[in-house]
């Protein structure tokens, strides 16, 4: 489980990205790079980290399921993910 402060920090970053999204698009359209550099760092969408919805883990993240590989395996083995089956050949 990730530290709650890291998860909270990521949520703050998401809110900041949403807050400045329109302004960033406007500045990019005008090619005002000085204005873009004046915005907060966390206004950039690349600063937001993909985290597992269950544990908050940031590494080995599966975008399709929004889970880490560990959580994905546990839930898939328990049959909690619809449409996911264990392969065998």
C-alpha positions in Angstrom: 0.0 0.0 0.0 1.4 3.4 -1.0 1.7 6.2 1.6 -1.5 8.2 1.9 0.5 11.4 1.5 1.7 10.3 -2.0 -1.8 9.3 -3.0 -3.2 12.7 -1.7 -0.4 14.6 -3.6 -1.3 12.8 -6.8 -5.0 13.8 -6.3 -3.9 17.5 -5.8 -2.0 17.3 -9.0 -5.1 16.0 -10.9 -7.1 18.9 -9.5 -4.4 21.4 -10.6 -4.3 19.9 -14.1 -8.1 20.2 -14.4 -8.0 23.8 -13.1 -5.4 25.0 -15.7 -6.4 22.8 -18.6 -8.3 25.5 -20.6 -5.6 28.1 -19.9 -2.9 25.7 -21.1 -4.7 25.0 -24.3 -5.2 28.7 -24.9 -1.5 29.5 -24.3 -0.4 26.6 -26.5 -2.6 27.8 -29.3 -1.1 31.3 -29.1 2.4 29.7 -28.8 3.0 31.8 -25.6 5.7 29.6 -24.1 6.6 32.3 -21.5 3.0 32.3 -20.3 3.1 28.5 -20.1 6.3 28.6 -18.0 4.6 30.9 -15.6 2.0 28.3 -14.7 2.6 26.0 -11.8 4.6 22.8 -12.5 1.8 20.6 -11.4 -0.5 22.1 -14.1 1.2 19.9 -16.7 -0.7 16.6 -17.2 2.6 14.6 -17.4 3.1 15.3 -13.7 0.1 13.1 -12.8 1.1 9.5 -12.0 -1.0 6.5 -12.9 -1.7 4.6 -9.6 -3.5 1.4 -8.8 -7.1 2.1 -7.6 -6.8 -0.5 -4.8 -3.3 -0.1 -3.4 -2.0 3.1 -4.8 1.1 1.3 -6.3 2.6 3.3 -9.2 4.9 0.6 -10.8 3.6 -2.2 -13.0 0.4 -0.4 -13.7 -2.1 -1.9 -16.2 -4.0 1.0 -17.8 -6.9 -1.2 -19.1 -7.8 -2.2 -15.6 -6.3 0.7 -13.7 -4.7 -1.8 -11.3 -1.2 -2.9 -10.5 0.0 -6.3 -11.7 -0.2 -7.8 -8.2 -3.7 -6.6 -7.5 -4.8 -7.6 -11.0 -3.5 -11.2 -10.4 -5.2 -11.5 -7.1 -8.6 -10.2 -8.4 -8.4 -12.3 -11.6 -7.6 -15.5 -9.7 -10.5 -14.8 -7.4 -12.8 -14.3 -10.4 -13.6 -10.7 -9.5 -12.7 -9.3 -13.0 -15.4 -10.0 -15.6 -14.1 -11.4 -18.9 -10.6 -12.3 -17.5 -9.7 -15.9 -17.6 -6.5 -17.7 -16.8 -4.9 -18.9 -20.0 -3.7 -22.4 -20.6 -2.2 -24.0 -23.6 
